[in-house]
Amino acid sequence: MEDLGLNSFWRKGDSKDVKLSSLPSMEMGVDRVKVVVGNTGLGYYKEVGSYDKYIDLRYSPELFMIRRDDSGINIGVAVTISKAIEAVKECNQHGFHTEENMVYKKIADHMEKVASGFIQNSASLGGNLVMAQRNHFPSDIATVLLAVGSLVNIMNGLKSEELTMEEFLRRPELDSKSILLSVKIPDWNRLMGISSGTRMNLLFETYRAAHNP
């Protein structure tokens, strides 16, 4: 991992414990540090302040993971919005029930309306959620993921913590010792306590206030 190529913090293949112990200090008053992936938030907020160091998460493969199982889909926070859309769409091809297909399709369709293609290919899913949590950014993605009962995984020091999306958005902003790791979109049937043989009618709709140009 590198802070935009200026300093190397660990070698490829080092264990997670070695990586965590090798991270530079991010205490306030020492250096102003910003963790980035696409850093597209700069264009929205027009930041005028400067930072001493930028830590680029694109060199952390664990944060790019996309994993599907019976409990849902886990998406690493460094995954771009466009890749997250593709991952959600692919859920329709893995034998999910009709109602669940509809929910995943609605999520993907709504996310495709968010921002331009360039932003979708550059901005990360985690960055969008952190902007919503820290700066009250009007995030469509956070709203849709909140509606389907999504969970987030946060690393606090050496401890991992799982929160609902609502808990994450309500809590104080992440400090220098915490980082968002992944987002989980749960299996809809498990979330609702529905057995595989149960038939039901489900209505799930999302709307945007206006289309992007």
N, C-alpha and C positions, 0 to 999 in steps of 0.2 A: 504493500500500500504506500502511496506517495501523496504528498500535499502538492498537487499539480507539478510533480517532477522535481521539487526543490529538495526534499529530504526523503530518504527511505526509512520506513519505520519497522518493517520486518521482511524476511525473505520468503519466497514462494515455498509452500510446504510446511511452514511453521505452524504449531498447534494453536488452537484458539486462545489458550491461556497465555502463550507467548505473545500473541498479537495484542491481547488486551493490556498486558503489562508493558508493551512497547509504545502504546499510544502516548502522544505528547500531552503535557498538561494543558487543560483548557480553562483554568481558573481565571476568573475576572481579575483584572488588574495586572496580570502578567503579559498575556497576549490576547488580542482580539481574534478569535478563531471562528470560522464559518464552515459548516459541513455542507457540501454541495454534491449534486449529481449533474443536472443540466443547468442549474442556477438561473432558470427562466423567471423566477420570482423577481429578479433584479429589474426586468422590464416592466413588471406590474407596479412595484413599489418605488421604483426610481431611487434606490438607496444612494445617499450622498456620503455616508461614512465609509471609512476604509477599514480593512482587516489586515492583521499581521500575517495570518496564515489561512489558507483554504485547504480543507481536507476533502479530497475527491474520492467519493465512495465507489466510483466505477471500477476500482481495482479490488473490490471485495466480492468475490464470486458468491459467497453465502447470501448476499443481499440481492442477488439476481435469480435466486431459485424460484421455480414454479412447481408446486407439488399438488397432485390430486389424489384423493383417497375417498373412502366411504363417508368421511365426516365433512367433506367439502373441498375447497381449493385454497391453498396457501400461496401468496404472492409476495416475494421480497420487495422491500421498499425502493430499491434502486431500479426495479423494472420500469421501463418507460410506459406511459399511458397507452401507447399504441400496442405494445406487447401484452399489456394487461388485457386490453380489449380482445386480442387474438386468443389469449388463454381462456377467457370467459366464453368466447364463442365455441372453442373446442370442447367445452363441457357438454354441448349438445350432441357430441359424437361418441360419448362414453356410456351410453345405456341409461341415462337418467330418465325419470318418469316425465310424462307430458307436462304436468304442472311445473316441474322444476326446469324443464327445457324453456318454458315460457318466461320464468323469472330470470334465468341467465340471459336469455335473448333480450329481454327488456333492459337489463343492466348494460349489456354491450351496446345496444342501440342508443341508449342515452349517452354513454361515454363517448361514442363516436361524434356526438354533437358538441362536445366540449373542445373549445379552442381550435386553432388551425392545425393542419397536418404537420407543419414544422414543429409546433409546440408539442403535439402528441408524440412525435418521434424524439423529442429532446427532454421534455419534462418527465420526472419520475412520479410514480404513484405516491410514494412516501412524501415527496416534497409538496405535492398538492395537499395532502392531509395535514402536514405540519403547518403549512400556511393557514389552513382553516383553523387549526387549533391555537396557533400562536398569534396570528394577526387578524382573526375573524374574516379571513378571505371567503367570499361567497362561493364555496365549492359545490358544484353539482355532484361531483364524485363522492364527496363525504356524505351528502344528503342521501344519495341512492344507496350507498353502502350501509348507512345508518338504518335505512328502511328495511333492509333484509337481514338485520341482526348480525352484522359483521363484527369480528374481533380483531384486536391489534396486539402484537407482542412487542414489549419494550424491554431493553436491557438497561438495568439500573446498576452501575458498577459491574459486579460479577453475577448479579441475580436477574433472572428473567421474570417478567410480569405480564400476565394476560388481562386485558381490559376489554369491555364492550366498547363499541365505537362511541356510544353516548358518554361513557365514563371518560374516555380519552379526550373528547371535545370539551368536556366540562372541567377537567382538571387544569391546574396551573401549567404554564408552558414548560416543556422539557428543559431541564437544566444542563449544565456542562458535563454531567456524569451520566446522562441518560441519552439513549438513542432508540429511535423506532426501527424495528427489525423487519416485521412482516405484517401482512393483513390477511385475515382468513374470512372467506365468504362461506358460510356454513351450508351443509346439505339441507335443502329446504324441508324435506320430509322429516329429517331428524329434528330440525328446529321446531317444527309444528307438531311433532309427536305422531306422525302419520305412518302407518304400516305400509309395506310395499303393495299389498293387495287392496288397499282402500281407494275408492274412487271419490273424487271431490271436485267441486267447481271453485276455481280460484281466480280472482280478479286482482291484477297487479299492474298499475299504470304509473308512469313518471312523465313529468312535463317540464319543458324549459319556458322561461318567461319570454325569451326571444331567441331567434336563431343567430348564430355568428355569421358575419358577412363572408 
